[in-house]
Amino acid sequence: MFSNNNMKKIVLWLFVIMLSCFAISVSILVSRGVNGTIGEFKKQNINTDKSFKSSDINDLTGIDVNTESTGINVISSDSKDIRVHFYGDVTSNSHDQIPELQAEIKDNILFVKVEYPQKFSIGINFSSRLNLDIYVPKSYSRNFKLNTISGGVDINNFAIERIDAGTVSGHINLTDLKTANTFINTTSGNTKISGFTGNIQFGSVSGGIDVGYTTFNNNIKISTTSGNSNIKLPESSEFGLNFSSVSGGFSSNFPVNTDNSPGSHKVNATVGRGINQITVNSVSGGLEINN
């Protein structure tokens, strides 16, 4: 049996070990750049511009953008230059914990990134409202690759080869675009596309897609977990259709040549010659195709 004195010694040693472990942990964190200051939270404004002259972007083959907690807005411009504007405000307890804009051209690709500090700081970025506007010459015709977490993506008025767009907890809006191929992936975000021409491959978890074509001579492939798919096509469109869903229904005002009844969870059909292909698979999302 342990005596009271022995028990007190054990408790004392455990307390000393605990303090030692705590001290070691703090030392490690500090050596890695920890800012443990708990101060007053203050709102700080961000307003940063970077520009690239036409001589720098004549051979540009891609624009690659990555952000966090920042919306991406790609704007068609009459200028021959590219302008990147990062702005908004963050609320933080430390002046050195503010995100910064990084932008450079490397291997004919313009890389744009919102860089967050690597330090750990108690209370960093209590709240933020940040935007990234990228003004691109309307003559630009190559590739966009845009990814953001907790932010949306907006692109309008371009005729380009390819778009790759992805969001987590953010919307995607594409307006007046003509592309060869568009690839979209979202998690907890809806996608709206209007005035569009091009092939689409779309994947989403908890997000739907609403797409409207001006002219249609393309292929569409959609995969969703719980989002509905709404497709609007010109009245003269012809396509083959393959739709399946565990619990979502199908409807269309096109003369769909199928034996499946309205609201069916699985449809294989053709409209006209069925030259183009529309393939939609969903767990609990439905499909509407109308003109």
VEXDREN-2710 file (C-alpha; in Angstrom, 1 decimal):
% VEXDREN-2710
k/r/px/py/pz
1/MET/0.0/0.0/0.0
2/PHE/1.1/3.5/-0.8
3/SER/1.6/5.9/2.1
4/ASN/0.3/9.4/2.0
5/ASN/3.8/10.7/1.6
6/ASN/4.5/8.4/-1.4
7/MET/1.2/9.4/-3.0
8/LYS/2.1/13.1/-2.5
9/LYS/5.5/12.5/-4.2
10/ILE/3.9/10.7/-7.1
11/VAL/1.4/13.6/-7.6
12/LEU/4.3/16.1/-7.4
13/TRP/6.3/14.3/-10.0
14/LEU/3.4/14.0/-12.3
15/PHE/2.8/17.7/-11.9
16/VAL/6.5/18.4/-12.7
17/ILE/6.4/16.2/-15.7
18/MET/3.2/17.9/-17.0
19/LEU/4.9/21.3/-16.6
20/SER/8.0/20.1/-18.4
21/CYS/6.0/18.7/-21.3
22/PHE/4.1/22.0/-21.6
23/ALA/7.3/24.0/-21.6
24/ILE/8.8/21.8/-24.3
25/SER/5.7/22.1/-26.4
26/VAL/5.7/25.9/-26.1
27/SER/9.4/25.9/-27.1
28/ILE/8.8/23.8/-30.2
29/LEU/5.8/26.0/-31.3
30/VAL/7.8/29.2/-30.7
31/SER/10.7/27.8/-32.7
32/ARG/8.3/27.1/-35.6
33/GLY/6.9/30.6/-35.7
34/VAL/4.0/30.6/-33.3
35/ASN/2.5/33.9/-32.4
36/GLY/0.6/33.3/-29.2
37/THR/-0.3/36.9/-28.5
38/ILE/-4.0/37.4/-27.7
39/GLY/-4.7/41.0/-28.4
40/GLU/-7.5/43.2/-29.5
41/PHE/-9.1/42.2/-32.8
42/LYS/-8.9/45.0/-35.4
43/LYS/-10.2/45.3/-38.9
44/GLN/-7.5/45.7/-41.5
45/ASN/-8.0/46.7/-45.1
46/ILE/-6.3/45.0/-48.1
47/ASN/-5.9/46.8/-51.4
48/THR/-3.2/45.3/-53.7
49/ASP/-2.7/45.6/-57.4
50/LYS/-0.4/43.8/-59.8
51/SER/-0.2/44.3/-63.5
52/PHE/1.4/42.4/-66.4
53/LYS/2.1/44.2/-69.7
54/SER/1.0/42.9/-73.1
55/SER/4.7/42.2/-73.9
56/ASP/4.7/39.8/-70.9
57/ILE/1.5/37.9/-71.8
58/ASN/1.7/37.6/-75.6
59/ASP/2.8/33.9/-75.2
60/LEU/0.6/33.2/-72.2
61/THR/-0.9/29.7/-72.4
62/GLY/-2.8/29.6/-69.0
63/ILE/-4.0/31.5/-66.0
64/ASP/-3.9/29.4/-62.8
65/VAL/-5.6/30.8/-59.7
66/ASN/-5.8/29.4/-56.1
67/THR/-7.5/31.2/-53.2
68/GLU/-9.0/30.6/-49.8
69/SER/-11.8/32.6/-48.3
70/THR/-11.6/34.8/-51.4
71/GLY/-14.0/35.1/-54.4
72/ILE/-12.5/34.9/-57.9
73/ASN/-13.9/37.3/-60.5
74/VAL/-12.5/37.0/-64.0
75/ILE/-13.5/40.1/-66.0
76/SER/-13.2/40.6/-69.8
77/SER/-11.3/43.8/-70.5
78/ASP/-10.6/46.0/-73.5
79/SER/-7.1/46.6/-72.2
80/LYS/-4.1/44.6/-73.6
81/ASP/-2.7/44.2/-70.1
82/ILE/-3.7/41.9/-67.3
83/ARG/-4.5/43.5/-63.9
84/VAL/-4.9/41.5/-60.7
85/HIS/-6.7/43.3/-57.9
86/PHE/-6.9/41.8/-54.4
87/TYR/-9.0/43.7/-51.9
88/GLY/-11.3/43.5/-48.9
89/ASP/-10.8/43.4/-45.1
90/VAL/-9.8/40.9/-42.4
91/THR/-10.3/41.0/-38.7
92/SER/-7.2/39.8/-36.9
93/ASN/-5.3/40.2/-33.6
94/SER/-1.9/40.5/-35.4
95/HIS/-0.6/42.7/-38.1
96/ASP/1.7/40.0/-39.5
97/GLN/-1.2/37.5/-40.1
98/ILE/-2.7/39.2/-43.2
99/PRO/-3.0/37.2/-46.4
100/GLU/-0.9/38.5/-49.4
101/LEU/-1.3/38.4/-53.1
102/GLN/1.3/36.4/-55.0
103/ALA/1.4/36.7/-58.9
104/GLU/4.0/35.7/-61.3
105/ILE/4.5/34.4/-64.9
106/LYS/6.4/31.1/-65.1
107/ASP/6.7/28.8/-68.1
108/ASN/4.1/30.9/-70.0
109/ILE/1.5/30.5/-67.2
110/LEU/0.3/33.3/-64.9
111/PHE/0.1/31.9/-61.4
112/VAL/-2.0/33.8/-59.0
113/LYS/-2.4/32.8/-55.3
114/VAL/-3.7/34.3/-52.1
115/GLU/-0.9/33.3/-49.6
116/TYR/-1.8/32.9/-46.0
117/PRO/1.0/33.2/-43.3
118/GLN/2.4/29.9/-42.1
119/LYS/2.6/31.0/-38.5
120/PHE/0.1/29.8/-36.0
121/SER/-1.7/32.7/-34.2
122/ILE/-4.4/32.6/-31.6
123/GLY/-7.5/34.2/-33.1
124/ILE/-6.1/34.7/-36.6
125/ASN/-8.6/36.0/-39.2
126/PHE/-11.6/36.1/-37.0
127/SER/-13.5/37.2/-40.1
128/SER/-12.8/38.2/-43.6
129/ARG/-14.4/39.6/-46.7
130/LEU/-11.9/39.3/-49.6
131/ASN/-12.2/39.4/-53.4
132/LEU/-9.8/38.8/-56.2
133/ASP/-10.6/40.6/-59.5
134/ILE/-8.6/39.5/-62.6
135/TYR/-9.0/41.8/-65.6
136/VAL/-8.0/39.8/-68.7
137/PRO/-8.0/41.0/-72.4
138/LYS/-11.1/39.8/-74.1
139/SER/-8.8/38.6/-76.9
140/TYR/-7.3/36.0/-74.5
141/SER/-8.2/32.5/-75.9
142/ARG/-6.2/29.9/-74.0
143/ASN/-6.9/28.3/-70.6
144/PHE/-8.3/29.2/-67.1
145/LYS/-7.7/27.1/-64.0
146/LEU/-9.5/28.4/-61.0
147/ASN/-9.8/26.9/-57.5
148/THR/-11.1/28.4/-54.3
149/ILE/-12.2/27.3/-50.8
150/SER/-15.0/29.2/-49.2
151/GLY/-15.3/31.5/-52.2
152/GLY/-17.1/31.7/-55.5
153/VAL/-15.9/31.8/-59.1
154/ASP/-17.4/34.2/-61.7
155/ILE/-16.3/34.4/-65.3
156/ASN/-17.9/36.3/-68.2
157/ASN/-17.6/37.1/-71.8
158/PHE/-14.7/35.0/-73.2
159/ALA/-14.1/32.6/-76.1
160/ILE/-11.3/30.2/-74.8
161/GLU/-10.0/26.7/-75.2
162/ARG/-10.6/25.3/-71.7
163/ILE/-11.9/26.1/-68.2
164/ASP/-11.1/24.1/-65.1
165/ALA/-13.0/25.4/-62.1
166/GLY/-13.4/24.0/-58.6
167/THR/-14.9/25.3/-55.4
168/VAL/-15.5/24.0/-51.8
169/SER/-18.4/25.9/-50.2
170/GLY/-18.7/28.3/-53.1
171/HIS/-20.8/29.0/-56.2
172/ILE/-19.6/29.0/-59.9
173/ASN/-21.2/31.4/-62.4
174/LEU/-20.2/31.3/-66.0
175/THR/-21.8/33.9/-68.4
176/ASP/-21.5/34.4/-72.2
177/LEU/-18.7/31.8/-72.7
178/LYS/-17.6/29.8/-75.7
179/THR/-15.2/27.0/-74.9
180/ALA/-14.0/23.7/-76.4
181/ASN/-14.1/22.0/-73.0
182/THR/-15.2/23.0/-69.5
183/PHE/-14.5/20.9/-66.4
184/ILE/-16.2/21.8/-63.1
185/ASN/-16.0/20.2/-59.6
186/THR/-17.8/21.6/-56.6
187/THR/-18.5/20.6/-53.0
188/SER/-21.5/22.4/-51.3
189/GLY/-21.9/24.8/-54.2
190/ASN/-24.2/25.4/-57.1
191/THR/-23.2/26.2/-60.6
192/LYS/-25.1/28.5/-63.0
193/ILE/-24.0/28.8/-66.7
194/SER/-25.8/30.9/-69.3
195/GLY/-25.1/32.0/-72.8
196/PHE/-22.8/29.0/-73.2
197/THR/-21.3/26.9/-75.9
198/GLY/-18.9/23.9/-75.3
199/ASN/-18.5/20.5/-73.9
200/ILE/-19.1/20.2/-70.1
201/GLN/-17.9/17.6/-67.6
202/PHE/-19.4/18.4/-64.2
203/GLY/-19.0/16.7/-60.8
204/SER/-20.5/17.8/-57.5
205/VAL/-21.2/16.7/-54.0
206/SER/-24.2/18.6/-52.6
207/GLY/-24.5/20.9/-55.5
208/GLY/-26.5/21.3/-58.7
209/ILE/-26.0/22.7/-62.1
210/ASP/-28.2/25.0/-64.3
211/VAL/-26.8/25.4/-67.8
212/GLY/-28.2/27.3/-70.8
213/TYR/-26.8/26.9/-74.3
214/THR/-27.0/29.5/-77.1
215/THR/-26.0/26.8/-79.7
216/PHE/-25.6/23.1/-79.0
217/ASN/-23.3/20.7/-80.8
218/ASN/-21.6/19.3/-77.8
219/ASN/-21.4/16.6/-75.2
220/ILE/-22.5/16.9/-71.5
221/LYS/-21.4/14.6/-68.7
222/ILE/-22.8/15.2/-65.2
223/SER/-22.3/13.4/-61.9
224/THR/-23.9/14.6/-58.7
225/THR/-24.6/13.2/-55.3
226/SER/-27.6/15.4/-54.2
227/GLY/-27.9/18.2/-56.8
228/ASN/-30.4/18.6/-59.5
229/SER/-29.4/19.2/-63.2
230/ASN/-31.3/21.7/-65.3
231/ILE/-30.3/21.9/-69.0
232/LYS/-31.7/24.4/-71.4
233/LEU/-31.1/23.8/-75.1
234/PRO/-32.1/25.4/-78.4
235/GLU/-35.3/23.9/-79.8
236/SER/-33.5/22.4/-82.8
237/SER/-31.0/20.4/-80.6
238/GLU/-30.5/16.7/-81.2
239/PHE/-28.9/14.4/-78.7
240/GLY/-28.7/11.0/-77.1
241/LEU/-29.6/10.7/-73.4
242/ASN/-28.5/8.4/-70.7
243/PHE/-29.9/9.3/-67.3
244/SER/-29.9/7.3/-64.0
245/SER/-30.7/8.3/-60.4
246/VAL/-31.5/6.5/-57.2
247/SER/-34.3/8.8/-56.2
248/GLY/-34.4/11.7/-58.7
249/GLY/-36.8/12.0/-61.6
250/PHE/-36.6/13.1/-65.2
251/SER/-38.7/15.6/-67.3
252/SER/-38.3/17.2/-70.6
253/ASN/-40.4/19.2/-73.2
254/PHE/-38.3/17.7/-76.0
255/PRO/-39.9/14.8/-78.0
256/VAL/-37.9/12.2/-76.1
257/ASN/-38.1/8.8/-77.9
258/THR/-38.3/6.5/-74.9
259/ASP/-40.6/3.9/-73.3
260/ASN/-39.8/5.3/-69.8
261/SER/-42.6/7.2/-68.2
262/PRO/-42.2/10.8/-66.9
263/GLY/-40.5/10.9/-63.5
264/SER/-38.6/7.7/-64.2
265/HIS/-35.3/7.1/-62.4
266/LYS/-33.6/5.7/-65.5
267/VAL/-33.9/6.9/-69.1
268/ASN/-32.2/5.9/-72.3
269/ALA/-33.5/8.0/-75.2
270/THR/-32.8/9.9/-78.4
271/VAL/-33.9/13.2/-79.7
272/GLY/-33.5/13.5/-83.5
273/ARG/-30.4/11.8/-84.8
274/GLY/-28.9/11.7/-81.3
275/ILE/-25.5/13.1/-82.6
276/ASN/-24.4/14.5/-79.3
277/GLN/-24.5/12.8/-75.9
278/ILE/-25.9/13.9/-72.6
279/THR/-25.0/11.6/-69.7
280/VAL/-26.3/12.3/-66.2
281/ASN/-25.8/10.1/-63.1
282/SER/-27.0/11.1/-59.6
283/VAL/-27.8/9.6/-56.3
284/SER/-30.7/11.9/-55.3
285/GLY/-30.8/14.5/-58.0
286/GLY/-33.2/14.9/-60.8
287/LEU/-32.8/16.0/-64.4
288/GLU/-34.8/18.5/-66.5
289/ILE/-34.0/19.2/-70.2
290/ASN/-36.1/21.9/-71.8
291/ASN/-35.9/24.4/-74.7
END
